[in-house]
Amino acid sequence: MQGGEAPLVVIICHDSHKRMLTREWLYTAITRAQSKCVLLYTEQGLKNALVNRSVKGKTLEEKIQSFNKLQTPGMLGSAVKIRMPESKEI
């Protein structure tokens, strides 16, 4: 549902889905709701989603470097490279 919206979004955040639970995933899921969001979770599942980040780094530059390292050669979208904007571009 990335990029789309729905009036009601139900999110299941269970620890059995540990590998896919990341902060970015949870943020994307929550922000798809237009008016209501229902979050069904286990304590460990929610903790995993809040603690794990797929794009590491504290600064924008560190996050860009991490994102670029995640790009797998030969995969669709692997040619996408992000760079820091020049100060005159901001």
RARABEL-V69361 format. One record per helix or strand of 2 or more residues. SS is the DSSP state (alpha for helix, beta for strand). FROM is the first residue (numbers start at 0). TO is the last residue. If there is no record, write none. Layout:
SS_FROM_TO, SS_FROM_TO
//
This chain:
beta_5_12, alpha_14_19, alpha_22_29, beta_32_40, alpha_42_50, alpha_59_69
//
